[in-house]
Amino acid sequence: MAKPKTAYVCSECGATALQWFGTCPSCGAAGTLTETSTERSSPRSGTRSVGVSSVSLAEVQPKDLDRLPTGIGELDRALGGGLVTGQVALLGGDPGIGKSTLLLQALSTMADSSVLYLTGEESVDQVALRARRLGLETRGVRIAAETQLERVLGALEAARPNIAVVDSIQTLWSETLQSAPGSVAQVRECAAQLTRFAKRSGSALFLVGHVTKEGAIAGPRVLEHIVDTVLYFEGDPHSSFRLIRAVKNRFGAVNELGVFAMTEKGLRGVSNPSALFLSQHPRAVPGSCVLATLEGTRPLLVEIQALVDPAHTPNARRLSVGLEANRLAMLLAVLHRHASIATWEQDVFVNAVGGVRIGEPAADLAVSLAVVSSFTDKAIPSKVAAFGEIGLAGEVRPATRGQERLREAAKLGFEKVIVPKANAPRAKIAGVEVLSVERIDQAVKLLREL
């Protein structure tokens, strides 16, 4: 019997090597190469390859996507409006954050359709106890406990469900591979086989994935290339609020955000998430500025807090939570150069309230105004919001979809919004006064006059 061929696969990036190295030749990570079997049946000699016919792209008549609502509005928002036939969605998150609970709730609301829950981490009794504790109607939900890939595919072929959940992808193993469950080869092969089944049968499939301590889905990043949609379940373990963010979606917009609150009866969608990220101060306090940000297609109002304090060490500290630290250092340099706000002897701490992470540059103006407010000990009025990107030359650059940000601020009762001049609306928006600025020094001067 021929000895099976082996290769070494990196657990970080998924790259393969023919021999073992101390560091991955592709990504440079140390100690991540693991041995796995690569035995494959070779094609028969003498077989002729069959050509693939091509058509003109202009002649293709695409079909409209038929969306299948999950019954949970915030989950549908993150998915782009609901599930699509044959869609494979990967849901990742920290252990215990609520992935299994959310999907079990979704299946219970879609019990009229053919649904199947395949669990590899828990027994059938444990899932039934959770459903009973949450008070879910699960009469139409089929469930099976299995970890072997071939048996899982057999159960899916027999049931042919409209929606199926595999919890989790790291527990599955295929008998064609010799590596342990959860290894790079097993995770990649199992995900590929399940994806092929979903595309062939038209079943919508949810895959649950664990995350590493760095916050990425465990296993190689090629797992994210196989599936159609990648959702990350985020949240502070000390808070009852959870966020679902779409980082990839072939059937909808990316960076869509769904907001949930964890209750005794499971996860409940939050229809007005802006209220979660705004602190209720009895009076205006220095160092607080409200940002009108955008998550996907949803406008949100988030409170940005800054604390500027004299440094007691030779090296002043710059710390940001929920915002990019390098961008904070850049904004402090711009304030010094173009607005005469010197913080080189000050510790600067910036925080986005509510545990939300903000990555767009339109937060620059709100962060800068919060820093100036704390530095000068002058509070910004509570009904004032801001947004805009700041360049190295001190100019305030426009942000995308400014009209929607202004309408969200007006809806929540804000009276004034500081915006870049290019975002000033042509028609007046009822209930809100728009204050446009072109440079950061103008914004600082305007802040002193409020």
N, C-alpha and C positions, 0 to 999 in steps of 0.2 A: 504494500500500500504506500502510495507516494506521501511523503511528509508535507503537511499543509504549509503553504507559504505564509510568512509573517511580515508585518510592517510595524512601524512605530508611529503613533498618531499623537499629535499635540492636543492636550485637553483644553487649551486656551483658544487656539485659532483653528484647529482641525487639520492643519497641514500634516502630510505624511512624509516619512523618511525610511530609507531601506535599512539603516542601521541606527543604533542608539547614540544620541548625543547628550551631553550634559545640559545644553541649552537648545531650544527649538531653532532650527535654521531660518524659520520664517519670521516669527515674532520676537525671538530672543528670550522668551520666558525660560526660567531655570527649572529643571526637574519635572517637566510636564509631559515628556514623551513616554507613552505606555505601549506595550506590545499587544498586538491584536492580529487575528487571522485574516488573511486576504484571499483565501482560496475561492476561486470562482470557476465555474464550468467553462471550458474554452469552447469557442464555436467550432463546429465540424469543418474539416477541410473540404474544399470543393463547393461549399455553399455559395450561392450568388446573392449579392446584395440587391435589394429591391429599392428602386428610386422612389422619391417622394414627389408627388405632383404639387405644383404651386398654382396659385390663382392671383389675379390682380386684386390689390387691396381695395381699389375703388369699387369693385364688384361685390365686395363682402357687405351683406346687410346685417349689422349687429342687432341682436335681440335686446329688448329692454330688460333690465335686471328686476326680477320679481323678489322683493324683500319679504322676509319672514320675520315679523316682530317677535322679540323674545318676551314681551310683556313687562319688561323693566326699562323704563324710558331712558335712564342714564346709560345703561348698557347699550341700548340701541343707538344712542348718540355717539358713543365711542366707536361702534361698528360702522357708522355712516348711515344709519337708518334701519338696520336690522341685518339678519343673515341672508346670504345668497346661496343658491343651490350649488353644492360642491365646494363651498368655502371651507378652508381649514384655518382656524384661529388658534393662536398660541397665547395662553394667559399665564403670565409669570408674576411671582410675588414672594414676599417673605413667608416663612412657615407661620401658620396661624392667623394670617391677615384676613382670611375670609374667601379664598378662591373657591373652595368646594362648596361653601355655603351659598355663594352667589349663583353658581351654576346649578345647584340643586333647586334654588328658588326659581331660576329661569325655566328649568325643565318642568317644574310643577305648574307654572302658568301656561306652558305649551303642551299640557297633557292631552289636549284634543288631537294633536299630531302624534305620529309615531316617534317616540323618544326612547333612548337607551343610555343608561349610565353604567360605565365600566370602571370599577374601582380596583386599584392595585395596592393601595396603601391601607385601606380599611376593609373590614368585613361587611357583609350585607347587613348584619344586625346593627353595627355601629352607624351606618348611614341611615337605617330606619329609625334609630333612636334620635338622631339629629333632626330628621324630618318631623318626627312627632313633637320634639321640643320646640321647633319653630312653628308648629301648627300648619304644615303644608298639606295640600291635597295632592297625594302622590298615587292615586289609584291607577292612572294611565301611564305611570313611569315604570319601564322595565329596567332591572338592575342585575348585574352579574359581577362576581369577584374573580378576576383572572389577570395573570401577569405574562403568560406566554403569548407571544405575538401571533403565532399561527392559530391558536384557539380564539384569540380576540378577533382576528379577521374572520374566522368561521362563524362566530356569534354575530358579527356585523353582516355577513353575507346572508345568514339565516333570517335575521330580523329586518334588514333593509330599512333602517329608521330614517326619518327625515332629519332628525338632529341626534347626535351622539356625543357623549363626553367621555374622554379617556383621562383618568386621574390616577397616576400621573405618567408622563412619558418616560421619566427616569426609572420607573419600576418595571417596564416591559423588557423582555429579552427574547431573542430569536434563537432557535436551535441550530441555525446555520452558522452562527458565530460562536466562538469559544470564549470571548471576553465576558466579564461580569456585567450584570444589569447596572445601568447608569454610566457605563463607560462611553467614550466618544463613539466607537463603532456601533454599539448597540443603540444608542440614542438616535444616531443619524439613520441607521437602517430601518428602525421601527417607524420613525417619522416619515421616511420616504415611502414605506409600504402603506401606511395609513393614508397618506396623501394621495397615492395612486388609487386606493379604494374609493376615497371621497370623490375624486374627479370622474371615476368610471361609473359610480352608482348614483351620483348626484346628492349624496347625503352631506349635510353641513356638519362639521366636526370641530369640537373644542378639544384642544390638548392643554393639559395643565403642566406647567414647568416650574421647577424650583429655581431660585436665584442664588448666586454666590455671595460671599461677604462683600464683594465690590458692587453688588446690585445688578449684575448682568445675569441673564438666564443661563443656568448651568449647562455645560456641554459646549460644543463648538458653535461659533456664530453662524455656521452654515445652516443650523437649524432654523434660523430666522429667514434664510433665503428660501427654504423649502416651502414654508407656509405662506398663506395669503395675507394674514393679519397678525400682528404682534401687539398684544396689550400688556401693559405693566400695571400691576396693582400696587399702589403706593399708599403710605400712611404712617403716621407716628404711632407706635404701639401704646403710647400713653394717652392717645386721643381716640375719640370715638368716630372720627371722620376718616373716610377712605377715598382715594382718587384712582380712577382708571384712565390711563393715558395711552392713546394709540400712537405707536412709534412707526408702524408700517401698516398700510392698508391698500390693497389693490382695488378695493371696491368703495373707497371713500377717502375723505381728507385725513391727513396725518395730524398729530398733536391735538386731536379732539379729546376733550376731557369730560369724564363722568364723575359726579360727586355723590358719595353715599355716606350715610350715617349708620353706625352699628348699633342696633337696638336688641332688646331681648327676643324679638321676633325676626331677627336676621337683619340684612342690609336693606335700608330704605333710601330711595333716591331723594336728593335734595334739589328742589326746583329753583331755588334762589341762592346759589352758592356764594354770591358776593357778600351776603350777610355774615357768612362764616369767617371771612377774611378781614372784616372790619371790626376793630375793637370799639367797644362802647365806653369811651372816656366821659366822665361827668363834665369835663371842660377840655378845651384844647391844650395840648401839652407840647413842649418843644421837642423836636426830633421826629415828628410823625407827619407823614405825607401820604395821601391816598393816590395810588397808581391805577389808571385805567388801562389794563393789559388785555391781551387777546390770547386765548388758548384754543387753537384750531379755528373754528368759526364762532366760538362763544366769547363774548366780552365779559370780563370780570373786573371787579374793583377789589384791589388788595392793598392793605396798609403796609407801608414801608416805614420801619422804625430805624433811627440812627442814634448812636450815642458817641459823642466826642468828648474825651476826657484827657486831661494832661497826662503825658506818659511819665511813668516812674522808673523806666529802664532806658538805657542808651538807645535801644532800637524800638521805635514806636510800632505798635501792633496794628494790623489791618485784618479784620475778621468779618466774614460775610456768611450768613446762613440763608440758603435759598436763592442766592445770587452768585454770580461769578466773581471770584476774588481778584483775578487779574484785571477785570473791568473796573472794580472799585479803585484799585491803585491808579488806573488811568484817569478816572474821573477826579480824583483828588489832585492829580497833577494839572489837569485842565482848570480846576477851580483856582489853584494857586497862580497859574500863568495868566488867565484871562479874567478872573473875578477878584483877585487879591485876597483869596481865602487861604491862609497858610495853615496847614495841619501837620507839618513835618515834626512838630514836637507834641503831637496829640495822638492818643490811641483812638482809632475809629472802628466802631462795631456797627454792622448793618444787618437787619433781619427782616425777612418777609413773613408776616404774621400768618399763622394757620398751617404752617408746614408745607406751603406750596413752593414749588421750584420755578423760578422765572428765568428764562434763557434769552428772551428777546431784547435787543438793544433799546427798544422804546421805553425801557425802565430807567434810562440814564437820567432824565430830567427829574423824575420823582426822587431818585436816590440822592442826587446832588442837592435838591431843595431840602430834603430831610437832614443831610449833613450840615448844610448852612444853618438850618433852624436850630439844631442842637449846638452848633458852634457859637452862634450869636445869642442863644437862649431866648429866642423869639418864636412863639408858637404860630403855626400855620392855622388859619381858621378851619374849623371842622368840616365845613361845607365846600372845601376847595380840593380839587383833584388835578392831576397833571400827567402828561405823557410826552415822550419825544426822545429822539436819539441825539447824543452830543458827540461832535467830531473833535479831533485833536486841535483844530483851529479855533475852537470855541463856538462854532455854529450849532444851532439846534435844527436837526434834520427831521423831515416828516416821518410819520409812522403809517403803516398800512391800515386801511379800514378805519380811518379816524372818525367817520360819521357814526359808526356803530358804537365806538367807545363813548362818544358824546351822548348818544341816546341812552346808554346804560347809566351814565352818571346822572342824567336828567331824571331817569326813572326812579333812581334811589334818592332823589331829593337834593342833589348837589347843585349849588348855586353858581359856582365859578369853576372853570377848567382852564388851566394854563397849557397851551398847545403850541407846536411849531406854526410859524406863519403859513406854511404851505398846507396845513391841515385846517385852517380857518374855514368854516362853512360859508357858502355863498348865501344861503337862506338861514334866517335866525331859527334856532332850535328853542322851542318853548320851555321856559323855566330855567334856562342855564345861560350864563354870560361867558362868552369865549374870550380869553385873554391870550393873544398871540404874541410870540417873541421870536426873534431871529438869532440871538446870541445868548450865551449863558450869563454874561454880565447884566443883560436886560432882565433876565429871569430873577437874578439875585436882587436887583434894584426893585423889581415888581414885588418880590416877597417882602421887602422892608416896608412897602406902602400898603400892604393888605391889612 
